[in-house]
């Protein structure tokens, strides 16, 4: 793997880390550990879903992660389920 590729991956991961930091502690404690511990193991489609999730409003994500509502978008629904299943295994 080239240094340029590794540098680009590192830069992208760093950017995602900062976008995963939200205005609510409840979201930070879910998203940051998920990014650090699970994101790299996701398939590319789920990584894209995670990036899509980061474009959502904090209030919506809070409702989804507190299981008060569910996203209408199937991609977002899948990502919320993946994250919740990681922190609340059956």
Buried (B, 14 or more C-beta within 10 A) or exposed (E): EEEEEEEEEEEEEEEBBEBBEBEBEEBEEBBBBBBEEBBEEBEEEBBEBBBEBBEBEEEEBBBBBEEEEEBEBEBBBBBBEBBBEEEEEE
